[in-house]
Amino acid sequence: MKALVTGAAGFIGSRIAARLAADGHEVIGFDDLSEGTRANLEDAPGVLLIEADLRDAGAVARAAEGCDVIFHEGAKRSVPRSLLEPELTTEVNVGGTLNVLLAARSAGARVVWASSSSVYGDQDASAQHEGLVPAPKSPYAASKLAGEAYATAWWKSLRVPTISLRYFNVYGPRQDPMSEYAAVVPRFIVACLTGRRPTVYGDGEQSRDFTFIDDVVEANLRAAAAPEAAFGRAFNVGGGETPTSVNGLLAMVAELTGAEPEPVREPAREGDMRRTSADMTLTEQLLGHRPAVDMHEGLARTVEWFREHVDVPA
């Protein structure tokens, strides 16, 4: 198989690219390196990385030539940033996805792409399932929902096979803790390892369905081989456990690192969801995927990686 991975120098894209290369596939990486880094691909020397922008339709089309599958991970992530830069979020996440779909049509490729649990917004249901009416609360969430609509239309009208994966709070080794918009897991781990005070927004009782990176990679590979019944649809990719509160997450990280953190309390952030919890029924039925790494094991692996790669005071 020949595969194109957009966002290949980022956290999730690099892990998909590395897994594909390790499995013997020909892999083309595509990234503008505005957020990702070549270091994320240091364990995947067989990946050919093209430095280009998703908004460049010609560059995307050239990269996709001859590909069987496009794993579309490239995006401007982060709910808070989308509130500050809604134009950029839309240009990259919607326009860039359109360029990927156009390229897939020309190449005759399947598209497996990264949507987000943020499309659900706040729901009354105890767990988010794909039958719920989306209620996005931020430009970021809206951009992901728009991408899903394009992907569905591409299958229904143009017969381009597409599958949207709604990620739920992905974490794991190599996740960047330094970005202003870094995810909570690496921020908490680095704070606890270095003796800094972690920041908790709101009351900390907002809960998340945390999903280990290896399970996300596996879900992508399953989607790349899924039957026609899955085309044009969106699927949850969650951790398969009861959601963990932010306060509970900090307690788990503290235990694993031996720290006694005193968090800085900040106001709740605009656009944040109160609870995410993935109903994985449809994903198991049509993609044959179920998560294999539980929260404690995933966090332990992640802490160990950061302990080896972060300067920890003696």
HUNORPE-V376764 format. One record per pair of residues at least 4 apart in sequence whose ideal C-beta (glycine too) atoms are under 7 Angstrom apart, sorted by the first residue. I is the first residue (numbers start at 0). GAP is how many residues later the second one is. D is the distance in whole Angstrom. If there is no record, write none. Layout:
<<I:GAP:D> <I:GAP:D>>
This chain:
<<0:24:5> <0:67:5> <0:68:6> <1:24:4> <1:64:6> <1:65:5> <1:66:5> <2:17:5> <2:22:6> <2:24:5> <2:64:6> <2:65:7> <2:66:5> <2:68:6> <3:24:5> <3:26:6> <3:59:6> <3:60:5> <3:63:5> <3:66:5> <4:8:5> <4:11:6> <4:12:4> <4:22:6> <4:24:5> <4:25:7> <4:66:5> <4:68:6> <5:7:7> <5:24:5> <5:48:6> <5:66:5> <5:67:6> <5:68:4> <5:94:6> <6:6:4> <6:24:6> <6:29:7> <6:66:4> <6:67:3> <6:68:7> <7:5:4> <7:6:6> <7:9:5> <7:21:3> <7:22:6> <7:23:5> <7:33:7> <7:39:7> <7:41:6> <8:4:7> <8:5:6> <8:20:7> <8:22:4> <8:24:6> <8:27:3> <8:28:6> <8:29:6> <8:31:5> <8:32:6> <8:40:7> <9:4:6> <9:21:7> <9:25:6> <9:26:4> <9:30:7> <9:63:6> <10:163:6> <10:164:5> <10:165:7> <11:4:6> <11:61:5> <11:102:7> <11:158:6> <11:201:7> <11:204:6> <12:4:6> <12:60:4> <12:61:7> <13:4:6> <13:22:7> <13:26:4> <13:27:5> <14:4:6> <14:198:5> <14:202:5> <15:4:6> <15:55:5> <15:57:7> <15:201:5> <15:204:5> <16:4:6> <16:10:5> <16:12:5> <16:24:6> <16:27:6> <16:30:5> <17:4:6> <17:23:7> <17:25:6> <17:26:4> <18:4:6> <18:198:5> <19:5:4> <19:7:5> <20:4:7> <20:6:5> <20:23:5> <20:25:4> <20:26:5> <26:19:7> <26:20:5> <27:20:5> <27:22:7> <27:35:6> <27:39:7> <28:12:7> <28:18:5> <28:19:7> <28:20:4> <28:21:7> <29:20:5> <29:22:6> <29:33:5> <29:44:7> <30:5:5> <30:18:7> <30:20:7> <30:43:7> <31:19:6> <31:20:6> <31:21:5> <32:4:7> <32:18:6> <35:4:6> <37:11:7> <39:134:6> <40:6:5> <40:8:7> <49:13:5> <51:4:6> <51:7:4> <52:6:7> <53:6:6> <53:20:5> <53:38:6> <53:42:3> <53:45:6> <54:36:6> <54:37:6> <54:40:6> <54:41:6> <55:4:7> <56:4:6> <56:42:4> <56:45:6> <57:4:6> <58:4:6> <59:4:6> <59:39:4> <59:40:6> <59:43:5> <60:41:7> <60:42:4> <60:45:6> <63:6:6> <63:39:4> <63:40:7> <63:43:5> <63:45:6> <64:42:6> <65:41:7> <66:40:5> <66:42:5> <67:41:6> <67:42:7> <68:40:6> <68:41:5> <68:43:7> <68:155:5> <69:30:6> <69:34:5> <69:39:5> <69:41:5> <70:41:5> <70:149:6> <71:25:7> <71:28:5> <71:39:6> <71:41:4> <71:42:7> <72:41:5> <73:22:6> <74:17:6> <74:18:5> <74:39:7> <75:5:7> <75:12:6> <75:13:5> <75:16:4> <75:17:6> <76:104:7> <77:4:6> <77:62:6> <77:103:4> <78:4:7> <78:39:6> <78:59:4> <78:61:5> <78:192:4> <78:193:6> <79:4:7> <79:101:6> <79:189:6> <79:191:7> <80:4:6> <80:100:5> <81:4:6> <81:7:4> <81:56:5> <81:57:4> <81:58:4> <82:55:6> <82:56:7> <82:187:6> <82:188:6> <84:4:6> <85:4:6> <85:53:4> <86:4:6> <87:4:6> <88:4:6> <88:50:5> <88:51:6> <88:54:5> <89:4:5> <89:49:7> <89:53:6> <90:4:5> <91:4:5> <92:4:6> <92:50:4> <92:51:7> <92:54:6> <93:4:7> <93:49:5> <93:52:5> <93:53:6> <94:4:7> <95:4:7> <96:4:6> <96:16:7> <96:50:4> <96:53:6> <97:4:6> <97:52:6> <98:4:6> <99:4:6> <99:11:6> <100:4:7> <100:10:6> <100:49:6> <100:50:7> <100:53:5> <100:59:6> <101:4:7> <102:4:6> <103:5:4> <103:7:5> <103:56:5> <104:53:6> <104:55:5> <109:51:4> <109:114:7> <110:40:7> <110:49:7> <110:51:5> <111:51:5> <111:53:7> <111:108:6> <111:111:4> <111:112:5> <112:34:7> <112:38:6> <112:51:6> <113:51:6> <113:53:6> <114:4:6> <114:29:5> <114:32:6> <114:33:5> <114:49:4> <114:50:6> <114:51:5> <114:119:6> <115:25:7> <115:28:4> <115:50:6> <115:51:6> <116:11:6> <116:49:5> <116:50:6> <116:51:4> <116:159:5> <116:161:7> <117:18:7> <117:20:7> <117:22:6> <117:23:4> <117:26:6> <117:155:7> <118:15:4> <118:17:5> <118:22:5> <118:25:5> <118:26:4> <118:29:7> <118:47:6> <119:8:5> <119:12:6> <119:14:6> <119:15:7> <120:13:7> <120:14:3> <120:15:6> <120:16:5> <120:20:7> <120:152:6> <121:13:7> <121:151:6> <121:152:6> <122:5:6> <122:9:6> <122:12:7> <124:4:7> <124:7:6> <125:151:7> <126:150:4> <126:151:7> <126:152:4> <127:4:6> <127:108:7> <127:148:7> <127:149:6> <127:150:6> <127:151:6> <128:150:4> <128:152:7> <129:104:6> <129:105:7> <129:106:6> <129:152:5> <133:11:5> <135:5:3> <135:6:5> <135:9:5> <136:4:6> <136:134:5> <136:136:7> <137:4:7> <137:133:4> <138:4:6> <139:4:7> <140:4:6> <141:4:6> <142:4:7> <143:4:7> <144:4:7> <145:4:7> <146:4:6> <147:4:6> <147:16:5> <147:86:5> <148:4:6> <149:4:6> <150:4:7> <150:11:4> <150:13:5> <151:4:6> <151:80:5> <152:4:6> <153:4:5> <153:6:4> <153:8:5> <154:4:7> <154:5:6> <154:6:6> <154:7:5> <154:76:5> <154:77:3> <155:76:6> <160:70:5> <161:69:6> <161:70:6> <162:60:4> <162:63:6> <162:67:6> <162:68:7> <162:70:7> <162:72:7> <163:70:4> <164:54:6> <164:55:7> <164:58:6> <164:70:6> <164:72:5> <165:68:6> <165:69:7> <165:70:5> <165:71:6> <166:44:7> <166:49:6> <166:70:5> <167:41:4> <167:43:5> <167:68:7> <167:69:6> <167:70:4> <167:71:7> <167:108:5> <167:110:5> <168:39:4> <168:40:6> <168:41:5> <168:42:6> <168:107:6> <169:41:5> <169:43:6> <169:46:5> <170:4:6> <170:12:6> <170:14:4> <170:39:6> <170:41:7> <170:42:7> <170:127:7> <170:131:6> <171:40:5> <171:41:3> <171:42:7> <171:126:7> <171:130:5> <172:128:7> <172:129:6> <172:132:3> <174:8:6> <174:10:7> <174:11:4> <175:6:6> <175:10:7> <176:5:5> <176:9:4> <176:10:5> <176:13:4> <177:4:6> <181:4:6> <181:5:5> <183:4:6> <183:62:6> <183:65:7> <184:4:6> <184:25:7> <184:117:7> <185:4:6> <185:120:7> <186:4:6> <186:11:6> <187:4:6> <187:10:5> <187:61:6> <187:62:6> <187:65:5> <188:4:6> <188:64:6> <188:68:7> <188:113:6> <188:114:6> <188:117:5> <189:4:6> <189:116:6> <189:120:6> <190:5:4> <190:6:7> <190:7:4> <190:70:6> <191:6:7> <191:61:5> <191:62:6> <191:65:4> <191:67:4> <191:69:6> <192:64:6> <192:113:6> <192:114:6> <192:117:6> <192:119:5> <193:116:7> <193:118:6> <193:119:6> <194:118:6> <196:64:7> <196:65:6> <196:66:6> <196:67:5> <197:52:6> <197:63:5> <197:65:5> <198:64:7> <198:65:5> <198:67:6> <199:4:4> <199:46:6> <199:47:7> <199:50:7> <199:63:4> <199:65:6> <200:65:5> <200:66:7> <200:67:6> <200:68:5> <201:4:6> <201:65:7> <201:66:3> <203:41:6> <203:42:4> <203:43:4> <204:40:5> <204:42:6> <205:39:7> <205:40:6> <205:66:7> <205:68:5> <205:69:7> <206:36:4> <206:37:6> <206:38:5> <206:68:5> <207:35:6> <207:36:6> <207:68:5> <208:29:4> <208:30:5> <208:34:5> <208:67:5> <208:68:5> <208:69:5> <209:29:5> <209:34:6> <209:85:6> <210:4:6> <210:5:6> <210:26:6> <210:27:5> <210:28:4> <210:80:7> <211:27:7> <211:81:4> <211:86:4> <212:4:6> <213:4:6> <213:79:6> <214:4:6> <214:76:4> <214:77:6> <214:78:6> <215:4:7> <215:21:6> <216:4:7> <217:4:6> <217:71:6> <218:4:6> <218:18:5> <218:68:7> <218:70:5> <219:4:6> <220:4:7> <221:4:6> <221:65:5> <221:66:6> <221:67:4> <222:64:6> <225:4:4> <225:60:6> <225:61:5> <228:57:6> <229:56:5> <229:57:6> <234:47:6> <234:48:5> <234:52:6> <235:42:4> <235:43:6> <235:44:6> <235:47:5> <236:46:7> <237:40:2> <237:42:6> <238:52:5> <238:56:6> <239:40:6> <239:50:6> <239:51:4> <240:53:6> <240:54:6> <242:32:6> <242:33:6> <242:34:5> <243:4:5> <243:5:5> <243:51:6> <244:4:7> <245:4:7> <246:4:7> <247:4:6> <248:4:6> <249:4:6> <249:11:6> <249:13:6> <250:4:7> <251:4:6> <251:47:6> <252:4:6> <252:46:7> <252:50:7> <253:5:5> <253:6:7> <253:7:6> <255:43:6> <255:44:6> <255:47:5> <256:46:6> <267:4:6> <279:4:6> <279:10:6> <280:4:6> <281:4:6> <282:4:5> <282:6:5> <283:4:7> <283:5:7> <283:6:5> <292:4:5> <292:5:5> <293:4:7> <294:4:6> <295:4:6> <296:4:6> <297:4:6> <298:4:6> <299:4:6> <300:4:7> <301:4:6> <302:4:6> <303:4:7> <304:4:6> <305:4:5> <306:5:7>>
